[in-house]
Amino acid sequence: MIADFLRGEYIYDGHTLIGADGDVGDMGHEAHIMQTICSTYAEQLVQIAEDSIDKAKVSKELLQELEESKMKVKKDIRSDDYDSFDVFNLYSYIQKINPQLVSNEKLKEGMWALRGGDARKYGCKYLGYIIIRQNNFEVWELNQETAKKIVKASDEIAQDYMDILDEKDIEEQEVEVYSYKTNQSRNYTLGELEQGQILKTATAPTTKASMYIPPPSVTKKLSPTQRHQLLYTSEGFSFKKWLNNISKK
């Protein structure tokens, strides 16, 4: 068997495999999703702004800022190339005038994704995307439908290696699937996913009750990788060993 034929980074929307490897010139996962969020809400926000200007009882300065922000987003719409800062700014000005106009939860999560939130999570939750980084897959929820999509996306990637792969190679390819909904990862072979065998023990604990959670004064010293390992897996990282090491420094 060829080891890990799944190479590269992609977004899969259930129909199309989209390159998302920023290192090779593609638009990265986050950038692609942010553009999608902007294109989804830009016209809606412009319309809300236009409907609000005459009715708003706010300062002339705020109305002027709203108008300028609206014009920037309209320019983005015409060019079909969005500046996420422009779109978020327009949302922010509308919110100052009347928060009820932009109170939709999905919209708020989308705007948060533009300003530092997890765009990948939004893409999986609301757009149905599967985020692919080599043999690591991120989904909103792992079920029979997403399992089939993972296999389908993997089959598309495998087309570049069909001269050195056979059916068994593909079936035995191991993948790790992370669910944003459950905050858990599970390991499968593509053969298991194709057969719908998704009920496996999670590699992350279902609760943190049995884990020692250190105070913020300690966790702030952890690297991002160590924080992830501490919070989401009981393997690969010994917190006690790490404490012993830093106590010697």
C-alpha positions as CSV (number, residue, x, y, z in Angstrom):
1,M,0.0,0.0,0.0
2,I,1.2,3.5,-0.8
3,A,1.2,5.6,2.4
4,D,-1.0,8.6,2.6
5,F,-1.9,9.3,-1.0
6,L,-4.1,12.2,0.4
7,R,-1.9,15.2,-0.2
8,G,-2.7,18.9,-0.5
9,E,-5.4,21.1,1.0
10,Y,-8.9,21.5,-0.3
11,I,-12.5,22.5,0.4
12,Y,-15.2,20.1,-0.7
13,D,-18.7,21.4,-1.0
14,G,-20.3,18.0,-1.8
15,H,-19.9,18.5,-5.5
16,T,-16.6,20.3,-6.3
17,L,-13.1,19.9,-4.9
18,I,-11.6,23.4,-4.5
19,G,-7.8,23.8,-4.0
20,A,-7.1,25.6,-0.8
21,D,-3.4,25.3,-0.3
22,G,-2.2,28.9,0.2
23,D,1.5,27.8,-0.1
24,V,1.0,26.9,-3.8
25,G,-1.0,29.9,-4.8
26,D,-4.5,28.8,-4.0
27,M,-6.8,30.8,-1.8
28,G,-6.5,29.3,1.7
29,H,-9.4,27.7,3.6
30,E,-10.1,30.8,5.7
31,A,-9.8,33.3,2.8
32,H,-12.1,31.2,0.6
33,I,-14.7,31.0,3.3
34,M,-14.5,34.7,4.1
35,Q,-15.0,35.6,0.5
36,T,-18.1,33.3,0.5
37,I,-19.4,35.0,3.6
38,C,-18.9,38.4,2.1
39,S,-20.6,37.5,-1.1
40,T,-23.5,36.0,0.8
41,Y,-24.3,39.0,2.9
42,A,-22.9,42.1,1.1
43,E,-26.0,42.9,-1.0
44,Q,-28.3,42.2,2.0
45,L,-26.3,44.6,4.2
46,V,-26.3,47.3,1.5
47,Q,-30.1,47.0,1.2
48,I,-30.5,47.3,5.0
49,A,-28.2,50.3,5.0
50,E,-30.2,52.0,2.3
51,D,-33.5,51.3,4.1
52,S,-32.0,52.6,7.4
53,I,-30.5,55.9,6.3
54,D,-33.6,58.0,6.1
55,K,-35.2,56.5,9.2
56,A,-32.3,56.5,11.5
57,K,-32.2,59.0,14.3
58,V,-28.5,59.3,14.8
59,S,-25.8,61.8,14.3
60,K,-25.0,63.1,10.8
61,E,-21.4,61.9,11.3
62,L,-22.6,58.3,11.8
63,L,-24.9,58.5,8.8
64,Q,-22.0,59.8,6.7
65,E,-19.8,56.9,7.8
66,L,-22.6,54.5,7.0
67,E,-23.0,55.9,3.6
68,E,-19.2,55.8,2.9
69,S,-19.1,52.2,4.1
70,K,-22.0,51.2,2.0
71,M,-20.4,52.7,-1.1
72,K,-17.2,50.6,-0.5
73,V,-19.2,47.4,-0.3
74,K,-21.1,48.3,-3.4
75,K,-17.8,48.7,-5.2
76,D,-16.7,45.3,-3.8
77,I,-19.9,43.7,-5.2
78,R,-19.3,45.2,-8.7
79,S,-15.8,43.8,-8.8
80,D,-16.8,40.5,-7.1
81,D,-13.7,40.8,-4.9
82,Y,-14.5,41.5,-1.3
83,D,-12.5,43.2,1.4
84,S,-13.8,41.5,4.6
85,F,-13.0,44.7,6.5
86,D,-15.4,46.7,4.3
87,V,-18.2,44.2,4.8
88,F,-17.7,44.0,8.6
89,N,-17.5,47.7,8.8
90,L,-20.9,48.1,7.1
91,Y,-22.4,45.5,9.5
92,S,-20.9,47.4,12.4
93,Y,-22.4,50.7,11.4
94,I,-25.8,49.2,10.9
95,Q,-25.5,47.6,14.3
96,K,-24.8,51.0,15.9
97,I,-27.9,52.4,14.3
98,N,-30.3,49.5,15.1
99,P,-28.9,46.2,16.3
100,Q,-32.2,44.5,15.6
101,L,-31.6,44.9,11.9
102,V,-28.7,42.5,12.0
103,S,-29.6,40.3,14.9
104,N,-29.8,37.1,12.8
105,E,-27.6,34.5,14.5
106,K,-26.2,33.1,11.3
107,L,-25.3,36.6,10.1
108,K,-23.6,37.4,13.4
109,E,-21.5,34.3,13.3
110,G,-20.6,35.1,9.8
111,M,-19.4,38.6,10.7
112,W,-17.5,37.2,13.7
113,A,-15.7,34.8,11.3
114,L,-14.6,37.9,9.3
115,R,-13.1,39.5,12.4
116,G,-11.1,36.8,14.0
117,G,-13.6,34.0,14.6
118,D,-13.1,30.5,13.2
119,A,-14.0,30.8,9.5
120,R,-13.5,27.0,9.0
121,K,-16.1,26.2,11.6
122,Y,-18.6,28.6,9.9
123,G,-17.9,26.9,6.6
124,C,-18.5,23.5,8.0
125,K,-21.6,24.5,10.0
126,Y,-23.4,26.8,7.6
127,L,-22.0,26.0,4.2
128,G,-21.7,22.3,4.5
129,Y,-18.0,22.4,3.6
130,I,-15.5,19.6,4.4
131,I,-12.1,21.1,5.1
132,I,-9.3,18.8,3.9
133,R,-5.6,19.0,5.0
134,Q,-4.0,15.9,3.6
135,N,-5.6,13.0,5.5
136,N,-7.2,15.3,8.1
137,F,-10.9,16.1,7.5
138,E,-13.0,18.7,9.4
139,V,-16.8,18.5,9.3
140,W,-19.6,20.0,11.2
141,E,-21.0,16.6,12.1
142,L,-19.9,13.1,11.1
143,N,-22.9,11.1,9.9
144,Q,-23.6,8.8,7.0
145,E,-23.9,11.7,4.5
146,T,-20.6,13.4,5.5
147,A,-18.9,10.0,5.5
148,K,-19.9,9.5,1.9
149,K,-18.7,13.0,1.0
150,I,-15.3,12.3,2.6
151,V,-15.0,9.1,0.5
152,K,-16.1,11.0,-2.7
153,A,-13.6,13.8,-2.1
154,S,-10.8,11.3,-1.4
155,D,-11.7,9.5,-4.7
156,E,-11.3,12.7,-6.6
157,I,-7.9,13.3,-5.0
158,A,-6.9,9.7,-5.7
159,Q,-7.4,10.3,-9.5
160,D,-3.9,11.9,-9.6
161,Y,-2.4,8.7,-8.3
162,M,-4.4,6.0,-10.1
163,D,-1.3,4.7,-11.9
164,I,0.2,3.6,-8.6
165,L,-3.0,2.9,-6.5
166,D,-5.4,0.0,-6.5
167,E,-8.8,-0.3,-4.8
168,K,-7.3,-1.8,-1.7
169,D,-4.9,1.1,-1.3
170,I,-7.8,3.5,-1.3
171,E,-9.9,1.4,1.1
172,E,-7.0,1.1,3.6
173,Q,-6.1,4.8,3.5
174,E,-6.4,6.1,7.1
175,V,-8.0,9.5,7.8
176,E,-8.7,11.5,10.9
177,V,-12.1,13.2,11.0
178,Y,-12.8,16.1,13.4
179,S,-16.3,17.2,14.2
180,Y,-16.9,20.9,15.2
181,K,-20.2,19.9,16.7
182,T,-18.9,17.4,19.1
183,N,-15.3,18.8,19.4
184,Q,-14.0,15.3,18.8
185,S,-11.7,13.5,16.4
186,R,-12.0,9.9,15.2
187,N,-9.7,7.8,13.0
188,Y,-11.1,5.7,10.2
189,T,-10.1,3.9,7.0
190,L,-11.9,5.1,3.9
191,G,-13.3,1.6,3.6
192,E,-14.9,1.9,7.0
193,L,-16.5,5.3,6.0
194,E,-17.7,3.9,2.7
195,Q,-19.4,1.1,4.6
196,G,-20.9,3.6,7.0
197,Q,-19.0,2.3,10.0
198,I,-18.8,5.6,11.9
199,L,-19.7,4.5,15.4
200,K,-16.2,4.4,16.9
201,T,-14.6,5.5,20.1
202,A,-13.6,9.1,19.9
203,T,-9.9,10.0,20.3
204,A,-11.0,12.9,22.4
205,P,-12.8,12.4,25.8
206,T,-16.5,13.2,25.8
207,T,-16.0,15.2,29.0
208,K,-13.0,16.8,30.7
209,A,-14.1,15.6,34.1
210,S,-11.3,13.1,34.3
211,M,-8.6,15.5,33.1
212,Y,-6.6,17.9,35.2
213,I,-7.3,21.4,33.9
214,P,-4.5,23.8,35.0
215,P,-5.1,27.4,36.0
216,P,-4.7,30.2,33.4
217,S,-1.4,31.3,34.9
218,V,0.0,27.9,33.8
219,T,-1.9,27.3,30.5
220,K,-0.8,30.7,29.1
221,K,2.7,29.2,29.0
222,L,1.6,26.4,26.7
223,S,2.2,26.5,23.0
224,P,-0.9,26.3,20.8
225,T,-0.1,22.6,20.0
226,Q,0.2,21.8,23.7
227,R,-3.1,23.5,24.5
228,H,-4.8,21.5,21.7
229,Q,-3.3,18.3,23.0
230,L,-4.2,19.1,26.6
231,L,-7.8,20.0,25.8
232,Y,-8.7,17.5,23.1
233,T,-6.7,14.4,23.6
234,S,-5.4,12.3,26.4
235,E,-2.6,11.0,24.3
236,G,0.7,12.4,23.0
237,F,1.2,15.0,25.7
238,S,2.0,14.5,29.3
239,F,1.1,17.6,31.3
240,K,2.9,16.3,34.3
241,K,6.1,15.8,32.3
242,W,5.7,19.3,30.9
243,L,5.3,20.8,34.4
244,N,8.4,19.0,35.5
245,N,10.4,20.3,32.6
246,I,9.5,24.0,33.0
247,S,10.1,23.7,36.8
248,K,13.7,23.0,36.0
249,K,14.1,26.2,33.9
